[in-house]
Amino acid sequence: MERVAFSLFRRSRRRPAGLAVRSERSVVVLEPSAPVEEQNPIPQGVRTAAGWAWRVLLFAALIWGVGWLLAEFSGVTVPLAIAFLLTALLSPLVHRLKQWNWPPLLAAAGGLLVMLLVITAIGWGIGATAARQAPQLVDETVAGFQAFMQWLAGDPWYIDQAQIDQWMNSLTTWITESRAVLAGYAARIGTSVGHFFAGVAIAMIATFFFLAEGQHLWKVFVRLLPERYQTSTDAAAERGWASLTSYMRAQVIVSAVDAAGVSIIAAALGVPMALALFALTFIVCFVPVVGAVIAGTVATSLALITHGWVAALIMLGGTIAVMWLESHLLQPLLLGRAASLHPLAVLIGIAVGATVGGIVGALVVIPVMAFGVAFIRHLRGIPVGEPEVSKGKH
């Protein structure tokens, strides 16, 4: 009987020697495919323009909001703006007084007193000249009125005295019937005059404290900023204030040139009160646009009353020429150089300021631009008075 041997271990099958034995299983790695990005139907240029558009609109809304607040509180903001300009005008004198060991309060009072004395002297000169030449002016006014009436009665108008009397009666009747309306206008004018004198008082008081303690007030404001911004902001503000002071000195020169031009033309035509015209023009030319209109109207009226319409036309043409040179030559060159602004920027700034803020806007826009440009250039490390140079290749 054949014997069969058993083993506890399973025998492995013999494989040919040429076949290798695989001991490890093959691993297949499946990488997830990248998601297919959907193409944006809005072009990149449109998206960039939209991003800039909402930022510009936000900035414009911020400017509009600030302007609205300033307009709502114009009874305070306008006198404070005038006080800043007066402080820039008087600060060199007050600084010199402080160097002479004057106390700050006394130096500020001295600067304001000098300004008030100059204004009083100008007003006294106008009044004295007018009082001295008043009889001559009255006689020439009567003669001019008679000549005007003769001109109306002659060719081509042929207006007699009866028609003139009828017009005067109609004017008198209208005034009598419109007493309530005229009283309302008078009340508004009275209120405006009261606001004006209140604004003058605020401007004088603010100017006094700005001159006396302006640096201390500014240091207090700078300490409210984060510490890392205090040094740069203080230095930039000092540079802007120096530019504003230079602008105010240039404005004095421009007003003096305007006044000299108008008074020379008036003296050449023999118009009375030429010195009074110089003083009046010098003061009113600190107010853009309206100052020139007031000076030209007064000078032309005097020429018309005293020397007739030919002299009035010559005076009007000369005044327009002087003001045109002032607005297109002196202001862009002198004021633009003092404020480190391009002449075109000065012209556009005056136009925009007058459109947005009227007389006050035209008065303060160039000082604000002068301060702002100097402030920003100092922060960026650009010397004031030098053009910004591009680093790219040309």
C-alpha angles and dihedrals in degrees: 000000000000117000121223120207120219126205132195091223126065114244116237119230116250115246128198113273093237095065119085120224116238112214099172131062119235114251121213116202116205114202116202112244117244113260114253108248114230113235114245109237091209112084119238092242092057092049091050091049091049091052092052091044097059091045091052091047091051091050091048091050090052091052091047091051092051090048091050092052092048091050093048091053096037090133087071105023096054095052090046090052090051089048091055091052092047090048091053090049096048100034096091091055094045091046090054091050090051089052087057088060096258114155112254094245093048092046091051091048090049092052092050091046091054090051093049091048091052092050091046092049091051091049091047090050091052092048095046093049092047092049093049095048096035097102092050090045092051093050092048090047092054091047091048092050091050091049089050091052091049089051091053091049093051136063126349101008104042093191111166130203093261092062091047090051089050091053092049091051090051090051091049091050092050092051091049093050094045099053093120093051092046090048089054091050090048091051091051091049090050091051091049091050090051091050089048094055091044089053090049090053092049091048093050094048092046091048091052093053093042090054094044102040105009095123092048092050090049093050090052090053093047091054088062090066124083111279095245091059099045100084097045093044092050093050093046092049090051090053091048092050091052089053091049091051091052090051093054091051089051090050090056089054092049092050091048091051091050092049092048092051095050094045093048091053091047092049091048090054092046094244111163123242096032091156090051089052089052092054094044094048092047092055100041095045089072084074108068122231097353093056092055091048092051094048093047093046094051094046094046092047092052091049091049094049097045105031109017136247097307092060089042091055091048090049091048092049092047092049092049090050092051093048092046091053090047095051098039102034115016098040096047094043105036099029093038092051093046091049095039089239131136114251090241090053089052093052093046091045093053091048093048093044092051091047095049103034105016117217094347091048092052090047098052104029097085094045089050091049091048093052094043096049093048091046095051094043092053091051090052093046095246115142111244112248095028124099120249108256120212116230095213126100119266 
